[in-house]
Amino acid sequence: MENRKSQIIDLASSLIRKKGYSTFSIDEISKHFGVTKASIFYHFEKKEDIGLAVLGQLYQGLVNFKSVIQLSSQSVEEKLIQYCAYNSRQFVEYDICPTSSLQSDYEMLPESMRQKLQEIGQLELSIIDEIVAEGLDDPAINTRALAITILSAIKGALQYNRGMRDNFIPDIMYGINRLLKN
């Protein structure tokens, strides 16, 4: 039974990355597995519960990543590259970043999912902020502003990757590293 529940979460996550939360349905999930909708509802009472499970999975992955990166002796550049690699491992080439996909559906999400999505956004920012703060000697520099800039550039590059069928991450990383060295 837990295996089916995990499969449902994985499929929902994939559908969110491919087309967004608001456009996939329980019917689509049940057809994929060749089961009735009641079988899906056995594991999840409503679509919102599936969305929360996907968000929980994303959040836990970031918590685990943050623990690893905090113990790492890598350079700031290497940690940022590792963050990009972590993010892109979550999805197939040219998929939408799952967090970005859910953020674009924000107004249509149930309140419980909005709250969890905000927690994820804050966690992502804190990870990048800590990495950036490590590499800067000047305490007057607003590391949160730099973290927002870097995170936005990475997420934007992933969107451009999808729309242009190209890989902009190396160029973004070059630009970010130039920014941090100045």
Secondary structure, 3 states (H helix, E strand, C coil): CHHHHHHHHHHHHHHHHHHCCCCCCHHHHHHHHCCCHHHHHHHCCCHHHHHHHHHHHHHHHHHHHHHHHHHCCCCHHHHHHHHHHHHHHCCCCCCCCHHHHHHHCHHHCCHHHHHHHHHHHHHHHHHHHHHHHHCCCCCCCCHHHHHHHHHHHHHHHHHHHHHHCCCCHHHHHHHHHHHHHC
